[in-house]
Amino acid sequence: MKNIELKNIIEEVFKKENKNKFTFLTGAGISSDSGIPTYRGSDGIWVKGTKFYKPEKFGTFEYFYKNPEEVWQYTLFRKRMLESAEPNQSHEIIADIENELKDRFQLITQNVDNLHRRAGNERLFEIHGNYREVKCSRACREIRPIPTELKGKELTEDLTQEEIDALKCPNCGAWMRANILWFDEYYDEKTNKADSSLRIAKNTGVLFVIGTSGATNLPMRIAETTIQFGGYVVDINLEDNSFSDYLSTKKNKLILRGKSIDFLPEIKNLIKNCVEHRV
């Protein structure tokens, strides 16, 4: 029954002229098969000496302002972890789907791990930023590639003087910071493509929500906007979440429970069939 509903949704969207976008919204769950622990929860705890830090505490601008070296130590440790991971089959299938759909495809990801890009996706918005870039932590706000002096580190390694020097803004001398969204910050257009993501949602025929619970504001607004403007939302997650709570009273929805790899091959095949037969 679920496969028939999925087939009907995809075929219906292909027939629409004004809302023919296929948009994928992904979160940490899609990268779990690449061995990347989530940022939240018990596997996201950072241990520094004898202190235990929850991301909600040290993943904030307030904490960075008081402890920039500690936050950068963790950032470079996580950078090393992300760079050692490889895109998994789900990433590769979504890249294949983009190749099929071309301009009818859009990917919005909360992940900062760069795995979608490494798998081959090009039409994507990284709404929580990325570890490839840094920006001034004060007024400059200029976004730059991460300095080549900054290598991935073991968690117990302190910053070298060379790394500290490389992390100072060349314009004002303030600390540079990772170009990611922290817990005490708001989405904007320059860094997080907030407005662009909502414009995409307005023209989305079907939004596939994969591996994210909707715990942050912008992803939920993307789903709400898709529904408001007549699109479908397909929630693919291991368990119920904020998206499914919102969708419970909506008609244009499909709830699928399982891992992304349980459903993405079928989605790819259905899309490919519609492309080939010009449904």
LINBEL-V401300 format. One line per field, one symbol per residue. ss: DSSP state (H for helix, E for strand, C for the rest). Layout:
ss = ???
//
This chain:
ss = CHHHHHHHHHHHHHHCCCCCEEEEEECHHHHHHHCCCCCCCHHHCEEECCEEECHHHHCCHHHHHHCHHHHHHHHHHHHHHHHHCCCCHHHHHHHHHHHHHHHHEEEEECCCCCHHHHHCCCCEEECCEEEEEEEECCCCCCEEECCCCCCCCCCCCCCCHHHHHHCECCCCCCEEEEEECCCCCCCCHHHHCHHHHHHHHHCEEEEEEECCCCCCHHHHHHHHHHHHCCCEEEEEECCCCHHHHHHCCCCCEEEEECCHHHCHHHHHHHHHHHHHHCC
//
